[in-house]
Amino acid sequence: MHIHRAADLQTLPGIAHGFFGRDGGLSTGVYASLNCGPGSRDDPAAVAGNRAQVVQALAPGAKLVSLAQIHSAIVHVVDNAWNFELRRDGDGMVTARPGVMLGILTADCTPVLFADAQAGVIGAAHAGWKGALAGVLENTVAAMVTLGATPARIRAAIGPTISQANYEVGADMMARFDAADGKFFIASDRPDHCRFDLPGYARMRLERAGVGQIADLGLCTYPPDNGFYSFRRTTHRGEADYGREISAIVRTE
């Protein structure tokens, strides 16, 4: 099991985090091996076992929460009334509860983990282009503020995500963005197509939200030798399904 970590979060006391790759789990076939996505068609027992391994690696005994991600700007506060048996729709979570692990599932979209250690507040967001455009990152920061966080104190880390070089999109998608966002698009070889800088756009939205410190691991999910699941790579290969890597953060005290 290989865990990538961001230096800006790694030094925070009482907080553990990790951006997990696909190795070290129980799943087989196209899901090999640390597939943590209940939404895949993988064996549910294998997925559950993989998620248990993630908890054990970061904070044994913690309760792992993930959402049915729908590319929205919906953010939930995981408070004392949270029902851990219910999987809610949404794309961001925040909590001030120790022992609650927030997990984001991705396979090209951008996972972002947040922490204000002084306030004891953490957050996690799934930012595909639709969610980022709709404001999921700003909404995650705003939800953290309701729990006592201050944007300038928040440290955020952008995890493994598809890079601009491997993210070709149609010109119709570019038309949904503001003219000022044109800098995140470059020309592609195909007519009426361009390449989108999703992590760069996510960073800009985090800066706009006033986040004090932002790190980008600079890891692309598309190349097979990078050790991540990729929806786009699966599509290009004509595979039937794909796994999801997990990015997680937890207050340990």
KELUMLUM-564447 format. One record per residue (C-alpha): residue number from 1; residue in one letter; x, y, z. Coordinates in pm, whole numbers, plus 50000, padded with zeros to 5 digits. Layout:
# KELUMLUM-564447
REC   nr  rest     px     py     pz
REC  NUM     A      X      Y      Z
...
This chain:
# KELUMLUM-564447
REC   nr  rest     px     py     pz
REC    1     M  50000  50000  50000
REC    2     H  50146  50333  49894
REC    3     I  50022  50651  50061
REC    4     H  50102  50992  49918
REC    5     R  50107  51280  50165
REC    6     A  50116  51658  50141
REC    7     A  50384  51835  50343
REC    8     D  50151  52119  50445
REC    9     L  49912  51872  50611
REC   10     Q  50170  51621  50731
REC   11     T  50315  51862  50988
REC   12     L  49983  51942  51155
REC   13     P  49941  51797  51504
REC   14     G  49642  51573  51572
REC   15     I  49554  51526  51205
REC   16     A  49630  51231  50978
REC   17     H  49574  51221  50604
REC   18     G  49664  51018  50298
REC   19     F  49612  51007  49923
REC   20     F  49600  50635  49847
REC   21     G  49694  50468  49521
REC   22     R  49544  50147  49386
REC   23     D  49794  49898  49526
REC   24     G  49781  49688  49841
REC   25     G  49416  49586  49849
REC   26     L  49193  49283  49806
REC   27     S  49023  49350  49472
REC   28     T  49111  49166  49150
REC   29     G  49080  49214  48775
REC   30     V  49020  49569  48654
REC   31     Y  48967  49668  49019
REC   32     A  49308  49548  49138
REC   33     S  49360  49613  49411
REC   34     L  49272  49889  49664
REC   35     N  48936  49982  49512
REC   36     C  48745  50184  49773
REC   37     G  48442  50274  49562
REC   38     P  48107  50123  49665
REC   39     G  47967  50264  49340
REC   40     S  48176  50026  49129
REC   41     R  48061  49677  49033
REC   42     D  48339  49520  49237
REC   43     D  48275  49257  49505
REC   44     P  48124  49455  49797
REC   45     A  48318  49245  50047
REC   46     A  48646  49336  49877
REC   47     V  48555  49706  49876
REC   48     A  48464  49690  50244
REC   49     G  48792  49515  50321
REC   50     N  48987  49776  50126
REC   51     R  48819  50059  50313
REC   52     A  48896  49886  50642
REC   53     Q  49263  49872  50540
REC   54     V  49260  50247  50475
REC   55     V  49120  50314  50822
REC   56     Q  49379  50084  50978
REC   57     A  49660  50261  50791
REC   58     L  49558  50613  50895
REC   59     A  49370  50596  51225
REC   60     P  49267  50255  51359
REC   61     G  48917  50266  51502
REC   62     A  48807  50573  51309
REC   63     K  48471  50587  51131
REC   64     L  48510  50634  50754
REC   65     V  48251  50852  50580
REC   66     S  48215  50885  50204
REC   67     L  47936  51017  49987
REC   68     A  47748  50914  49676
REC   69     Q  47930  51175  49470
REC   70     I  47718  51350  49208
REC   71     H  47943  51631  49073
REC   72     S  47757  51892  49276
REC   73     A  47836  52177  49514
REC   74     I  47661  51999  49804
REC   75     V  47865  51992  50126
REC   76     H  47764  51811  50446
REC   77     V  47862  51881  50806
REC   78     V  47933  51549  50978
REC   79     D  47812  51630  51329
REC   80     N  47695  51426  51628
REC   81     A  47365  51351  51456
REC   82     W  47530  51196  51149
REC   83     N  47397  50855  51048
REC   84     F  47698  50647  50945
REC   85     E  47474  50381  50789
REC   86     L  47326  50627  50538
REC   87     R  47525  50717  50226
REC   88     R  47420  51067  50127
REC   89     D  47450  51247  49794
REC   90     G  47708  51524  49783
REC   91     D  48067  51615  49704
REC   92     G  48209  51774  50017
REC   93     M  48223  51704  50389
REC   94     V  48351  51886  50697
REC   95     T  48373  51787  51062
REC   96     A  48512  51888  51397
REC   97     R  48464  51539  51542
REC   98     P  48777  51341  51633
REC   99     G  48779  50988  51494
REC  100     V  48567  51070  51189
REC  101     M  48756  51003  50866
REC  102     L  48638  51193  50560
REC  103     G  48701  51000  50240
REC  104     I  48683  51128  49881
REC  105     L  48666  50879  49592
REC  106     T  48822  50968  49258
REC  107     A  48941  50826  48927
REC  108     D  49061  51147  48753
REC  109     C  48861  51418  48934
REC  110     T  49044  51633  49188
REC  111     P  49041  51533  49555
REC  112     V  49110  51820  49797
REC  113     L  49176  51774  50169
REC  114     F  49150  52065  50414
REC  115     A  49251  52133  50774
REC  116     D  49246  52419  51022
REC  117     A  49440  52254  51302
REC  118     Q  49394  52544  51542
REC  119     A  49015  52521  51515
REC  120     G  49019  52140  51498
REC  121     V  48820  52140  51175
REC  122     I  48886  51926  50869
REC  123     G  48725  51896  50527
REC  124     A  48734  51697  50205
REC  125     A  48596  51772  49860
REC  126     H  48550  51596  49527
REC  127     A  48611  51853  49254
REC  128     G  48544  51743  48902
REC  129     W  48500  52028  48657
REC  130     K  48124  52045  48721
REC  131     G  48159  52056  49098
REC  132     A  48447  52302  49089
REC  133     L  48253  52529  48854
REC  134     A  47945  52506  49077
REC  135     G  48144  52607  49387
REC  136     V  48206  52287  49586
REC  137     L  48547  52410  49704
REC  138     E  48417  52745  49826
REC  139     N  48122  52570  49990
REC  140     T  48358  52335  50175
REC  141     V  48555  52631  50310
REC  142     A  48231  52806  50410
REC  143     A  48110  52494  50593
REC  144     M  48440  52474  50780
REC  145     V  48394  52836  50886
REC  146     T  48058  52748  51044
REC  147     L  48252  52509  51271
REC  148     G  48504  52774  51373
REC  149     A  48769  52760  51101
REC  150     T  48928  53070  50950
REC  151     P  49006  53061  50575
REC  152     A  49352  53213  50618
REC  153     R  49443  52933  50861
REC  154     I  49317  52654  50638
REC  155     R  49572  52436  50466
REC  156     A  49452  52254  50154
REC  157     A  49613  51981  49947
REC  158     I  49527  51887  49590
REC  159     G  49573  51514  49540
REC  160     P  49616  51285  49238
REC  161     T  49407  51407  48947
REC  162     I  49418  51410  48570
REC  163     S  49667  51658  48427
REC  164     Q  49604  51906  48150
REC  165     A  49818  51707  47905
REC  166     N  49580  51411  47937
REC  167     Y  49248  51593  47975
REC  168     E  49105  51672  47633
REC  169     V  48753  51819  47636
REC  170     G  48509  51961  47386
REC  171     A  48491  52333  47314
REC  172     D  48130  52325  47437
REC  173     M  48261  52263  47788
REC  174     M  48493  52564  47769
REC  175     A  48191  52777  47679
REC  176     R  48042  52710  48025
REC  177     F  48330  52890  48195
REC  178     D  48385  53263  48238
REC  179     A  48603  53436  47980
REC  180     A  48866  53497  48249
REC  181     D  48897  53119  48294
REC  182     G  49027  53080  47940
REC  183     K  49382  53060  48076
REC  184     F  49301  52710  48202
REC  185     F  49242  52585  47847
REC  186     I  49498  52525  47575
REC  187     A  49453  52415  47217
REC  188     S  49431  52047  47135
REC  189     D  49528  51860  46819
REC  190     R  49164  51790  46732
REC  191     P  48931  52057  46594
REC  192     D  48678  52194  46844
REC  193     H  48869  52042  47135
REC  194     C  49102  52178  47402
REC  195     R  49289  52059  47710
REC  196     F  49171  52169  48054
REC  197     D  49389  52232  48360
REC  198     L  49159  52093  48629
REC  199     P  49405  52112  48923
REC  200     G  49505  52464  48821
REC  201     Y  49142  52568  48812
REC  202     A  49084  52407  49153
REC  203     R  49379  52600  49297
REC  204     M  49235  52925  49164
REC  205     R  48899  52854  49326
REC  206     L  49072  52775  49656
REC  207     E  49265  53101  49636
REC  208     R  48942  53284  49563
REC  209     A  48794  53129  49879
REC  210     G  49080  53275  50083
REC  211     V  49254  52947  50170
REC  212     G  49581  53037  50337
REC  213     Q  49807  52757  50213
REC  214     I  49761  52531  49911
REC  215     A  49976  52237  49808
REC  216     D  49950  52037  49486
REC  217     L  50102  51689  49478
REC  218     G  50135  51718  49100
REC  219     L  50035  51355  49042
REC  220     C  49845  51262  48725
REC  221     T  49606  50968  48742
REC  222     Y  49610  50884  48369
REC  223     P  49950  50715  48309
REC  224     P  49918  50346  48404
REC  225     D  50261  50343  48571
REC  226     N  50151  50608  48822
REC  227     G  49947  50354  49017
REC  228     F  49602  50516  49015
REC  229     Y  49260  50436  48876
REC  230     S  49155  50652  48581
REC  231     F  48810  50673  48425
REC  232     R  48958  50823  48108
REC  233     R  49222  50552  48073
REC  234     T  48956  50286  48130
REC  235     T  48738  50446  47862
REC  236     H  49025  50460  47612
REC  237     R  49102  50093  47679
REC  238     G  48738  49987  47644
REC  239     E  48732  49826  47989
REC  240     A  48396  49746  48145
REC  241     D  48444  49931  48475
REC  242     Y  48706  50093  48696
REC  243     G  48802  50129  49059
REC  244     R  48823  50442  49272
REC  245     E  49117  50555  49480
REC  246     I  49049  50721  49814
REC  247     S  49185  51039  49969
REC  248     A  49115  51069  50342
REC  249     I  49168  51295  50640
REC  250     V  49088  51248  51009
REC  251     R  49128  51424  51342
REC  252     T  49313  51181  51564
REC  253     E  49274  51385  51884
